[in-house]
């Protein structure tokens, strides 16, 4: 069952997820229950704060010709804000909020803002969840199959993670051992030197 209030979504390929192919993560991919996920130490996932579509918005989305168009329209209408939004240059925006027009009314996110902030796989995956939750019966179970482009993005993410792990292991294996400290010969004390001189004189 799912409620009618706002909800959070994390992408299945988020690099902060501890084990993206573990049982909990795989269950998350179809239920979208974020409490199932665990994250790497000191890692922060990108969190999409969303809402259900209104009846008028569902009507607009339902009339679109393709599923991809429907997911994009749902994303542009149902996304409220994003936490820890990663940029292409590697920077992270701690909090991003959807723009509003001059009248203050909430309208679909403009194409320019979509282009600047989100890739297509993100739009399709989060839009799919928004759309599915908006149309599911509120007493039904939840099931959210990944669009094909999102499965490709997950595969690419897993490959990248494997490459980083291999590179890290290779770097650790080729690192030379630390050099042993040089032996230091203790110097004779002044008192000992004086005693030796006195003995030799006697």
C-alpha positions in Angstrom: 0.0 0.0 0.0 1.1 3.6 -0.5 -0.2 6.9 0.7 -1.1 10.1 -1.0 1.6 12.4 0.5 5.0 13.3 -0.8 7.6 10.5 -1.3 11.3 10.1 -1.9 13.0 8.2 -4.7 16.6 7.2 -5.2 17.9 6.0 -8.5 18.9 2.3 -8.6 22.3 3.2 -10.0 23.1 5.8 -7.4 26.8 5.4 -6.6 26.2 5.9 -2.9 24.3 2.6 -2.6 26.4 0.1 -0.7 25.5 -3.1 -2.7 23.5 -2.2 -5.8 23.0 -5.9 -6.8 22.3 -7.2 -3.3 18.9 -8.6 -2.3 17.8 -5.4 -0.6 18.7 -3.2 -3.6 17.0 -5.6 -6.0 13.9 -5.5 -3.9 14.1 -1.7 -3.8 14.1 -1.6 -7.6 10.6 -3.0 -7.7 9.1 -1.6 -4.5 10.9 1.8 -4.2 11.0 1.5 -0.4 14.0 3.6 0.4 14.2 2.1 3.9 15.6 -1.0 2.3 18.8 0.7 1.1 22.1 1.1 2.9 24.9 3.4 1.7 28.6 3.6 1.6 30.4 5.3 4.6 30.4 9.1 4.1 28.4 8.8 0.9 25.2 10.8 0.2 22.7 9.6 -2.3 20.8 12.0 -4.6 17.3 12.1 -3.3 14.3 13.1 -5.4 11.4 14.5 -3.5 8.2 13.9 -5.4 4.4 14.2 -5.2 1.6 12.4 -6.9 0.0 13.9 -10.0 -3.3 15.7 -9.8 -6.3 14.5 -11.8 -5.8 17.2 -14.4 -2.1 16.3 -14.7 -2.9 12.6 -15.0 -5.3 13.5 -17.8 -2.6 15.5 -19.6 0.0 12.8 -19.2 -2.4 10.0 -20.2 -3.0 11.6 -23.6 0.6 11.6 -24.6 1.5 9.2 -27.4 4.5 7.3 -26.0 5.5 5.9 -22.6 8.8 7.8 -22.7 6.8 11.1 -23.2 4.5 10.1 -20.3 7.5 9.5 -18.0 9.1 12.9 -19.0 5.8 14.7 -18.4 5.3 13.1 -15.0 8.8 14.0 -14.0 8.3 17.6 -15.1 5.1 17.9 -13.0 5.7 15.6 -10.0 9.3 16.5 -9.0 9.4 18.9 -6.2 13.1 19.2 -5.1 16.3 17.3 -5.1 18.9 16.7 -2.4 22.6 16.3 -3.3 22.2 16.9 -7.0 25.4 16.0 -8.8 26.5 18.2 -11.7 28.5 17.2 -14.8 31.5 19.0 -13.6 31.6 16.9 -10.4 30.2 19.6 -8.1 27.1 18.8 -5.9 24.1 21.1 -5.2 23.0 20.4 -1.7 19.4 21.5 -2.4 17.7 22.1 -5.8 14.1 23.3 -6.0 11.9 23.4 -9.1 11.5 26.8 -10.6 8.1 28.7 -10.5 6.8 31.2 -13.0 6.3 34.9 -12.2 2.7 34.3 -11.1 4.0 31.9 -8.4 1.9 29.1 -9.9 3.5 25.6 -10.2 3.9 24.6 -13.8 5.9 21.8 -15.5 9.7 22.2 -15.2 10.8 24.0 -18.4 12.9 22.1 -21.0 15.9 24.4 -20.3 15.9 23.5 -16.7 15.6 19.8 -17.5 18.5 20.0 -19.9 20.7 21.8 -17.4 20.1 19.5 -14.4 19.0 16.0 -15.5 20.1 13.3 -17.9 17.5 11.3 -19.8 17.9 8.1 -17.8 17.2 10.1 -14.6 14.1 11.7 -16.1 12.8 8.3 -17.3 13.4 6.4 -14.1 12.0 9.0 -11.6 9.2 9.9 -14.0 8.3 6.2 -14.2 8.0 6.0 -10.4 5.9 9.3 -10.2 3.6 8.1 -13.0 3.2 4.6 -11.6 2.4 5.8 -8.1 -0.1 8.3 -9.4 -2.0 5.7 -11.3 -1.8 2.7 -8.9 -4.7 1.9 -6.7 -3.9 3.2 -3.3 -4.6 -0.2 -1.7 -2.5 -2.1 -4.2 1.1 -3.3 -3.9 3.8 -1.4 -5.6 5.7 -2.5 -8.6 8.0 -0.3 -10.7 9.7 -2.0 -13.6 12.8 -0.1 -14.9 12.6 1.4 -18.4 15.3 0.0 -20.8 17.4 3.1 -20.7 17.6 2.9 -16.9 18.7 -0.8 -17.0 21.5 0.3 -19.4 22.4 3.1 -16.9 22.5 0.6 -14.1 24.8 -1.7 -16.1 27.1 1.2 -16.9 27.2 2.2 -13.2 28.1 -1.3 -12.1 30.8 -1.5 -14.7 32.3 1.8 -13.6 32.2 0.7 -10.0 34.0 -2.6 -10.9 36.7 -0.6 -12.8 37.3 1.7 -9.8 37.6 -1.3 -7.5 40.1 -3.1 -9.8 42.2 0.1 -10.2 42.2 0.6 -6.4 43.3 -3.0 -5.8 46.1 -2.8 -8.5 47.4 0.5 -6.9 47.5 -1.2 -3.5 49.3 -4.2 -4.8 52.0 -2.3 -6.7 52.7 0.1 -3.8 56.3 -0.5 -2.6 56.7 -1.5 1.1 58.0 1.2 3.4 61.8 1.4 3.8 63.3 0.1 7.0 64.7 2.8 9.3 68.5 3.3 9.2 70.4 1.8 12.1 71.9 4.5 14.4 75.2 3.8 16.2 75.1 5.2 19.7 77.7 7.9 20.3 80.2 7.6 23.3 79.2 9.8 26.3 81.6 12.5 27.3 82.0 10.9 30.7 83.0 7.6 29.1 85.6 9.3 27.0 87.1 11.0 30.0 87.4 7.7 31.9 89.1 6.1 28.9 91.6 8.9 28.7 92.4 8.6 32.5 93.0 4.9 32.2 95.3 5.3 29.3 97.3 8.0 31.2 97.7 5.8 34.3 
